[in-house]
Amino acid sequence: MAKLLQTLIPILFSIALLLAAARSQTISFTYDFSGDQHPKDLTYQGTAHFSSDTTYLRLTDAKAAQAGRVLYSNPVQFWQTGGQVDFETTINFIITPIEDILPADGITFFVAPVGSTIPAGSTGGNLGIFNSSGTGPTVFAVEFDPYANDHWDSNFRHVGIDLGSRVSSNTTEVGGAITGQQVTARINYEEATKMITVHVIAGTKKFDVSYEFDLGSFLPEKVQVGLSASTGDNVATHDIVSWYFSATMVNMKKNMDAMIRQYV
């Protein structure tokens, strides 16, 4: 028995250290804006505010040429030597059209360098994240776009995956489903497959879009995550009902799993 304990104690100690390290490299948060919660660990930019006529976080009012953003204030370690994160996020939002006006310009989930601010010229179809030329080096985004811009968008209302540009790398058509009702969007990224997947539920309709890309080769080592919205000549209110995000450094989890398999 003594010999068994001598063998087990260092193994258990090593597993405990790996568990602690894995926990230390996991970031997660949940915000529910359906009550009176006004989180202080979020950074509010542009027109983002809590309106008197709703408890939700409002990124834009139904006024022309607005851009509003909210970012999780703490940096997220996206990659390090020998490792990269898996992440998932779920957003509940409402894009409310104005009568007889085609709503614009949409909401995004985005990942950007630490200290990111609203670029000049980012209203309208630049969605609060791209500059006046429609680019944003080292910005990854998923856009929920109810307005098809003639010069760069697909010729339909869509959900798109953006890599440094307002020109989406892949899209799926959604019609009018993402406006006028609460929408739930789940976004996942898996380091092992380099696959970005987006699943959207809007009422009784479901939409999916995916794209394979190594975000670790594109994004800086530390990033911030956020939500944005914008209006141009056409407008809408863009409200966030809730937001969940979780990211875990994968190499820590792999090391822990390998050790457990070795001794169990």
N, C-alpha and C positions, 0 to 999 in steps of 0.2 A: 504493500500500500504506500509506504514512504517513497519507494522508487517511482511509483506511478504519479504521485503528487509532485515529485521533483521534475518529472517530464511535463506534466500538465500546466504547472504554474507559469513557466515562461511562455508557453503557447497561449494560454489565456491572457496573459499580460500583453503579448504582441497583438492579439485580436482586439483587446480593449483599446490599445493605442490607435489601431487602424480605424476602429469604430469612431473614436473621438476625432480623428483627422477627417474622416468622411463627413461627420456632422459639421465640423468647422468649415468645410468647403461646400456646404449646401446653403443656398439662400432661398427663402420662400416668404411670401406675404400674401395676404388677402385683404381687400378693401371692399366693403359693402356700403355704397353711397345711398342706399334706400332709407337710411335714417338720418341722424344729425352728425355723422362722422365727417370731420374735416381734418384728415391726417396731416400731421406736421412733418412726417418723414417723406413727404412728396414735394417736389419742386414744381411750382405752377408758372407757366410762361404764357406770354401773349394774352389772349382773351379768355383763358381758362379761369373759371370762377364757380362759386356756388350761388345760383340764382335764387331770388326770393320766391319764384313761382314753382320751384321743384326742389327736392332734396338731392337730386342727382348732381354729379359733377358735370357742369356744362363746359364744353370746349369752345363752342361758338354759339352766339345768338344768330337769329335769322337776319343778319345784316351783311352787307357786301364787304368783300375784301378783308375777312378776318382770318386769323390763324391762332389756334390755342393748343397748348401742349401741357402734359403732366409727365414728370419723370420720377422714378424711384431715386431718391437722393443718394443712396449708397452705391458705390461702384460694384459691379459684378465681375468676378474673375472669369473671363470667358475661356481662356486657355493658359497653359503653363507648360514648361518642358515636360514632355511625355504624357500630357493630358489635355482634355477639352471637355466642356460641359455638355450634358444633355439638358434640354430645358423644355418646359411646357407652360403655356399660359392660356387662361380662359377669360374672355371679355364678354360682358353683357352690355349691349348698347342700344340706343334708340336714335335713329335719324328721322326727324320730323319735318316733312315737307310743308311749304307754305302753299295755300290754295292757288291753283292754276300756274304754279311755277315748278319747273323740273328741278328737283333738289340737287344741291351740289355743296361741297365737292367730295365729302367722304371722311372716313375715319381710318387711322392706321395704328397698328402696333409696330414699334420700331426699336431697333438696337443701334446705338451710335456711340462715338467716342465719349469719354468722360468730359464733362463740362460743355456738352453740346447746347447750343442756343438756336433760336429760330433764325434761319437764314433770311437775308434780304430777298424779297421777291418770292416768298414761299406761299403766298396766298393762292387761291384758286386751285388749279390742277396740280400744283406742287405740294399740296397736302400738309403744309407746315413743316416739311422735312427736307425738301429739295430747294436749291437756289433758283434764281430766275432762268437759268439755262436748263433746269430740269434734272440736275445731277446733285449727288451728295456722296462724295468718296467715303468709303467705309461706313455707309449707312445701309442696313438691311431693314426691310419693312414688309408687312402684309397689309395691303390696302383693301378697304371695303368701299367701293367706288360706285355711287349711284348715277354718275354723270360721265358719259363717254366724250372725251375731248378729241376732236377730229384729227389733230396733228400727231398724236402719239398713242392714244388708247386704242384698244380693240374697239370695234364699232358696236359695242354693247356694254350695258352696265355689268359690273364684274367684281369678283374678288381676284386680286393679283399678288404675285410674289415679286418684290422689287429688290434689286441688288445694285445699289449705287445710282439708280436712275428711275425716273418716273415711268419709263418704258418697262412694263412688267416682263419678267422672264417666262412666266406662265400665268394663265388666267382661266377662270371659269365664268360662264354667263349666269347672272342671277336675276335679270329682269328687275321688276319692282319689289322683289321679296325682301330686300334689306332696308326698306324705308317704311315708315308708318307703323312699325311694330317692334317689340323687343326682339333682338337677335342675339344668339349665343354663338361665339366663335372660339374654337379650340385650336391652338397652334402648337405643334411639337417639332423638336429637332433632335435627331439621334446621331451621336458622334460616330457610332459604328457603321451606319449606313450612309451618313451624310445626307439624310433625307429630311426635307422640310415638308410637313404635311399640315393642311388646313381643313378643318371640318366645321361647317356652318349649319346651324339650325335656325330657320326663320319660319315660325308658324308650323305648318305641316310640311314644309319643303326643306330638303337637305342638299347641301352642295359640298363638293370636295375638290381640292386642287393640291398638287404636290410638285416638288422640284428637287432634284439631287444636286447638292452643291456643298463644298467644304467651307462652312462659315469661318472656321478657324484660320483659313488661308486669306481671309478677306477682312475680318474684324480685328481691331487691336486687342492686346492682351487683357486690358480692363475696359469695360463698357458701362453704359447706362441703358436701362430699358424704359420705354415710355409709350404714351398714347398721344396721338395728335389728330387734329381736324382742321378743315379750312373751308372758306367760302370764297366765291369770286363775284361775278356779276349775278349769277344764280346763287341762291342761299338755302339754308336749312338750319335747324337747331341740331346740334350734335351732343348727345348726353351719354355719359358713362354710368351704368347702373352698378356694376361691380367689376372687380379685376383681381384675378389670381395669377401668381407667377411662382415657379420653382425652378431652380437650376442646381445641378449636382456635378462636381468634377468627376469625370468617369474613371480616370486611372486609379483613384482612391478606392472606388467601389470594386474595380477589377482585382486589385491587390488583396482586398479583404476577402472577396469571394474565393480567390485562389487559395488563400491560407486556410480558410474554413474547410474547403474541399480536401486539402492535404491531410488534415488531422481529424476529420470527423468520419 
